[in-house]
Amino acid sequence: MLVNLRYLSFTYDKALPPSISKLWNLQTLVHHRSSHMCLLLPIEIWMMPKLRHICSITSFFPDPCGAGSFCVLENLQTLAGAKNFRCSKDILERIPNIRKLVISYDVSSSVDWSEYQLEALVNLHELQTVSLLIYGSDIVNRPKLAFPQKLKRLNLSGCQIPWKSMTTIGALPNLEVLKLQYDACRGTEWEPLEGEFCQLKYLRLCSYDLVHWRANETHFPRLQYLSIRYCVKLEEIPSSIGEISTLRMIELLDCPPSVVNSAKQLQEEQEGMGNEDLKVRIGSLLDFRS
């Protein structure tokens, strides 16, 4: 019988019916759509306590509005595809054990970020993976961001964080993967502080206005993979980056010749010191699809 379903993945271009809550034993819900229309998940989603994973492409997650009849989704570990997600106390208290959160915001330049309370994410103490994507015109008031100590993977896009404010992210003690995508940060210069990014293994930089990146092996002591994409104004990769003993790959995508040359020189210097492990991969948009 359908009530015994634990995994459900389907394509449906309309809003999910409230009757979805009758699938008492459902643990994984994957809702695909062929259209790009953003729909509201039924509020009855809060009546499915066994849910572990919700993946619904660009859907509005319903606000329980303090209603006591809905349960706490203590088993929920993944919420992916939530649009304009409100990190209110009432909602976060109902998903206390969430580990992976993929949220996006389609906003105007005058958005009031206090409505979404993104800084409250710091209270999700089990959270390990966050993907935060912001779409819209130039944001006048940037969102306040704060993340819990257990965070391991962070993907940011459109947040327009000043490089000097990256210390908040650099101080996360367990962060291993950081992807700074389109317009994640703003400014021409980034100089991390010593002691930051102590566990970072993968770093992706994608910045249209970054010119000077001043960093060395003390800033990223465990870095293994460096990906630099579309940094059209960046002058060079800091030579000291090559002294990171764990670094194995530098990937360059549509970067200026000066950056390419600095990567090749860095590789040659390491080879001259007997380090044959460092590889440099150079390509364009057509080469990389990830």
N, C-alpha and C positions, 0 to 999 in steps of 0.2 A: 504494500500500500504506500501511497505517496507520503503519508505522515511519517514513514520510517526513513525517508530520504535524509542523507547526511551531506551530500554534495549535489549542488544544482548549478549548472552553467547553461545559459541559453541566450538567444538573441530576441529582443522584443522592443519595438519602437514606441511603445506607450508606457505610461506610468504603471508601476507594479501595483496590483490590486491589494487591498487590505487583507484579503484572504491568504496572502503569503504567510501570515503569522500562524496559520493552522498547520504548517509544516514544523511540528513541535521539535523534531530531532535534527533539524537542519543545522549544520556546522559551517558550511562554506556556501556563499551565495555570490555567483559571478554573473553580472547582468551586462550583456553586450547590446549595442544598438548600431544600426546602420546609419542613422541620422545623427546630426550634431546637436539636436535640441536637448536642453538641460531640463531634467524632470525632477520632481520632488519624490523622494522615497516615502512610502507610506509611514505614518507615525506608528503603525502597528509593528514596525521593525523593533521597537522597544519592548515588545512582548515575546521576544525570541531569545531566551537566556542562554541557549546552547550555541549561539552563533560564535564562531571563531574568526571567520574571515568574510569581509564584505568588500567586493570589488564591483563598483558600478560606475561606469565611465561618465564623468561630469554630471553628477547628480547632487541635488540639494539634500543635505542630511536634515531630517526633521528635528525641530526643537521641542523637547517634551514639555516646555513651559511650566516646569515645576509640578506637573501632574503626578500625584502619588500612585496612580494605578499602574504605572509603567515600572519595569524592573531595571536593576543595574545589570549591564552586560559584562559580567565579571570575566567571562571566557573570551571576550573579543580581543583578538591580537592584531588584526589587520583591518584598517579602514582606508580604502584606496578609491580615489576619484571624487571625493567630496568637494563641492564647489562653494566658495564663500562661506567656509566652515566657521561657525562662531564658537570660540573657545571659552564659553561662559562656564562659570563654576558648576551650574546645574548639569551641563552636558559632560564636562570632564569627570565629574564625580560618578557618572554612570558608565564610563569606559575606563576604569582605573588601571587596567592591566594591558592597555594597548601598547603594542611593540612597534608597529609600522603604521605610519600616517602619510598619506599622499593627498595633499590639498592644493587647490588653486583658487585664485581670486581674479575676477574680471571687474575692474574698478575704474572710476574716473579719476582725474588728477586731484580732485578736492575730497577724496574719500576720507571719512572719519574712521581711522583705524581703531579707535577705542571701542567701536562697535564689535570688532572681531576679537579683541583681547589676545593677540598672538603671544604676548609675553607670558600668558598663563600656561603655555605648553610646558614650562619648567616644572609644573606640578604633576605631570605624567611621569612618574618615577621609573616606570618600566620601559619607557619609550627608547628604542634603539635606532630606528630609521625614520628620517623625515625628508619628504620631498615637498618643498614649498615653492609654488610657481605663481607669479603675479603678472597679469596681463593688463594692459591699459596704457593710457598716455602718461606723460611725464608726471611722476608723483611728487606733489609738493610736500606733503607730510609723510615721512617714511614710517613704516610700522616699527614698533618696539618689538625686539625679538629676545627670547630667552629660552634656553633648552636645558633639559635635565642632564645630570652627570653621566648617566649610562649611555648616552647617545654615541653610536658608532659610525653611522652613515648619514651624511647631510648633503642634500641637493638643493641649491638655491637658484632662482631665476627671477629677474625683474625686481629684486628687493631694493636696489640702489643703496646699498650699505656703504658709507664712507670707509675707505681702507683703514683709517685710524681706529675705526670701531670694530675691526675684526678681532681685537683682543678678546672679546666676549666668546667668540667661537674658538679661538686659539687656546683658550684656557680649559676647554672641555677635555678631561683627562683620558677618555676612552675613545675619542674620535679617530677612526681609521681611514675613512673615505670622505673626501670633501670635493664636491663638484660645484664650482662657481660659474654658472652658465650666463646666458645673455643678460647683461645689465644687473647681475647680482650685486656688483660693487661699482662704486663711482669714485673717480679721482685719477690723477696721473702718477701717483707714487704710492708704493706699498713697501713698508719696512717692518716686518714682524719683529716681535720682541723675543729675546732669548728665553727659552723655557716653554714657549708655546708649541702647539702641535706635536707634543712629545710622543704620541702613538700613531701619527698619521702615516699611512702607507701609500695612499693614492691621492693625488691632487690634480684636479682639472681646472685650468684657468681659461676663461673666455671673457675677455674684456676689450671693448673697442677703444677705451681711452687711457688704459694703463701704459705709461711710458717708461718709468723707472721702477724696477723690482730689485730691491736691495735685500738679499738674503744669503745665508750660508748654511753650513752643515749643522750649526747649533740650533737653527730654527726648525729644521725638519730632520731630526736625527735618525728616523726610521723610515724615511721615504723610499719606496720601491719603484713607483711608477709616476712619472710626471707627464701630463698631457696639457699642451698649450694650443688653444684653438682660436683663430680669428683675432689674435692680439695684434692688430694691424699697426699700432703705434709703438709697440714695445721695442726698445732699442736692442736688448740682448738678454740672454739668460746669465745670471750671475755665475762667474767662473767657479766660485766656491761650492756651488751646488754639486759639482762633480766629485767633491771630497766626501759626499755622503756615502759611507761604506755599503749601505744596503741598496743604493739606487741601481736598478737594472734596465730601465727603459725611459727614454725621453721621446715622446710622440709630438710631432708638430703638424698642425693642420692649417693650411692657408695663412702662414706667418710670413713676415717680411724677410728679405734676404739677410739682414743683419742678425736676426734671431737664428736663422738656419746656420749661418756661418759660426755663430758663437757656440751652437750645439755641436757642430762638427769639430771645432777647435777643442771644446771641452772633452769630447770623446778621444781625440788624438792625444791630449795631455794624459788622460787616464791610461790609454794603451801604452804610452811611453813609460808609465810607472808600473806596468805589468798587470793592469786591470783590464782584462779582456771581456768582462761580464757586461759592461755597460753598452747598450745598443741605442741607436738613434733611428727613429722611423719618421720619414718626411712624406707628406702627401697633401692632397686637396680634398675638397668636399666629396668628390665622387669615390674617393678611396675608403673613407671611413663612414660607416653607417650607424655606429652605436651612439 
